[in-house]
């Protein structure tokens, strides 16, 4: 079995992925979702912000929040945005896992890859979808409890596997180590061939 990637690289890769998801979500929600589906509600929300601007600047949020709670279209807009953010996050992790063969953009930059623990091959499409779904659920449910739990689980597990890895029988490896092992095998084969001659 290949040694797992260290926690530091995994955390930095995750932070980079979350930043990319944040900017992608801003783009999708700001440029497509809100203008197309909630243009009139955005106007209502801006009016509400302007009405309570002075109170908000002085740290008085109670009346503003009460007005939002009383406004059903604004509440529905926030719920729909939350669902879009969930979907964008899930798609980012799932699609990048599929097309980058077990990696995300953050993992690519830090030269990490996710492999099946049983076969040492890249995860299947269903594994990528399930793994990214569980990870997205952890990001959006009971924040930050589930993410902290997942990080603690990774820290104590010998292979630094998260709960999402455990469900999908995957783990992250450092590709530098893989490349080094491949190079050693090639070198051994070359030496063996030279001895045969």
N, C-alpha and C positions, 0 to 999 in steps of 0.2 A: 504494500500500500504506500502511496506517495504521502510525504508529510504535508500536513495542512498549512494553509497560509496563517501568518501570525495575526494577532488581534489588531495590532496597530494599523497594518495595511488594510485590513477589512473595514475598520472604523473610518479611515480616511476615504476609502473608496465609497463607503455608504454615505458619508457627508457630501461628497462630490455628486453622487447620484441624486441625493435629496435636493441639492441646489439645482440640478438640471430639471428635476421634476417640478420644482417650484416655478422656474422660469417658463417651462413648457405649459404648466397649468395657468399661469398668468396670461400667457398668449392665447390659449384656447378659450379661457373664460372671458377675458377682456375683449378679444377681437371677434370671437364667433358666438359663444353661448349667450352672453348678456345682451349684446346688440340685437341678435336675431330673436331671442325668446322672451326677453324682459325689458325691452326698450322703454315702455311706458312706466314700468315699476322703477327703473333707474331714475327717471325724472321725479317720481314721488319721493324716492330716497334722498335725492339731492336737495329737494325742497325741505325735507325734514332735517337734513344736516344744516342747511342755512338757517332754519328757524331756531335750532338749538346750538348754534355755533358758539355763542358767548358762554353758555352754560358748560359746554364740553371743554372749552379752553380753561375754565376754572376747576375742572375735575368733577363737575356735577353731571353724572350719567343717568341717574334714576329716571327722570322724566322722559329723557330721550329713549331709554330702553323700554319704558312702559308704552310709549307711542309705537315703537317697532312691534312689540308683542300684540298690540291692538290692531295692527295693520296686517291682515291675512296675506295680501299679495306680496308684501316685502318678506314675510316669513317664508312663503312658498319659494321665493327667489333664492333665499339663503339655503333652503333645503335642496333645491335643484343644483345650486353651485356645489354643495357638499357632495352630491352624487356624481357630478361631473369630475370633481377632483379625485374621487375614489376611482372612477373609471380611467382617467388619464394616468394615474399612478400605477394601477394594475396593468394597463396596456404598456406603459414604459418598461416596467420590469419584465413582463411576459414576452413582449416582442423583441426587446434587446437580448433576452436570454435565448430566444430562438435563433435570431439572425446573427448574433455574435458568438454562437456556439458555446453557450454556458457562461457568458460574461455580460456585464452591463458596460456602459461607457466608462463609469468609474473604475470598474474592475479592469477594463482594458488598459487604462492609464497606469494603474498600479501593477499591471501584468499578473492579474489573478484570473482564475477560471473555476467554474463550478463543474464538478464531475459526479457521476453516480458512484456511490461508495462500493457497490457490488461489482460493477463492470469497469470502472475507471474510464467510462466514456461520457460524452456530454449528455445532459438530461434530454429525455424525449419531449415532444411538444406538450403532452399532457402533464409531465413533470414541471415544465416551465410555467404552464398556466396555473397549476395548483400551488407551486412554490411562490409565485408572484402574488397570487390571491391571498395566501396566508400572511405573507409579509405586508401586503397592503392593509389587510384586516388589522394587523398589529399596529400599523401606523395610524389608523383612523379610529380605533376602538379604545376607549378608556386611556386616552393619551395622558401622560407618558407611561402609565403603569406597565402596559404590555411590552412597550419597547425596552424599558428598563429590565423587565423580566427576561426578555429575549437576549439582551446583552449579557446579563448575569449567567444565563444558560450557556451562552457561547464561551464566556470566560472560564467556566468550571469544566466544560466538556473537553476531553483530551484532544479532540480534533477541531475544536472551536466551531462546532456545529450549532446553529440556531434551531429554534423550534421548527421553523419552516424547512430547514435542512433535514431534521429528524423525520418529519412527515413524508418527505420525498426521497429519503435515503440518498442525500447528496452532501457534499462538503466542498469547501473552497480550497484550492491549491495554488501555490506560487508557481507561475509558469517558468520562472528562472530556474527553479529546481528541476522541472520537467525537461527543459531544454538541456540542462547540464547532464541529466541522466541519459537522454537520447544521444548526446555527443559522446558520452563515455561508452555506450553500447556500440556506436559506430566505430569508435577508436579500437575497441576490443575486437570487432569483426575484421577491421583492417589489419590489425596485428596477427590475428589468426590466419588470414589469407596470406600474409607475408611469410609466415612460418610454413604454410603448406607448400609454397613455391620453393 
